[in-house]
Amino acid sequence: PAIRLSCVGFDQNEMLPVPIVVGTLQVPADATPNLASLPPPPEGANPWDSYPRYDADKKLASVPLVGGPSMGPSAALYGRDLLIGTSREAVEKLAKEGPATGELDEQANLVARVHPEAVVADGVGALRQFAEMGMLRGYDLESFDAAAKGWKSSAARVKEVVVIASGTDDAIDAELRIVCNAPNGPAEGPDNP
């Protein structure tokens, strides 16, 4: 009934920048997964081998994959929500901080919220590696840094973009909200007209 997913950054230390995604799934009371029922490690398994494992202290199931800490699909229970993520570290952090589990005031089947400044900053960091290696067509490092400065400046003008959509019988009703930052101050909004 409720799925929330967020891209919380990129791991720049992989062969290619890898997005780190975390989220929650609302679990029906009669379908709570028993993460502790994962089988024990295979005999003679090394700590870095890729097999499902369960950390009883943290109540977290994970599968380490080849690569760094961003490459380990993980899951943990948090009340009636199942925390999921592409990185064990990100799921542990989400469990510690407590995921956003509140409900929206509006009825909607899909809500997407984007903070352009953060997206552009992470995207620039990821793409800059390609520019450094000469793998970004049309850009060397100097021209990429100049272009990125303009992208960051443009993104800083928009606080967030929100899309709310709901499906009815044979139609989709959608609303797009763009909240801009004031030129020299905090963003305008209901609390700050």
BELVENNOR-V120612 format. One record per helix or strand of 2 or more residues. SS is the DSSP state (H for helix, E for strand). FROM is the first residue (numbers start at 1). LEN is the number of residues. If there is no record, write none. Layout:
BEGIN
SS:FROM:LEN
SS:FROM:LEN
END
This chain:
BEGIN
E:3:9
E:18:9
H:29:3
H:35:3
E:53:3
E:60:5
E:72:7
E:81:5
H:88:10
E:110:5
H:116:17
H:141:15
E:158:11
E:171:11
END
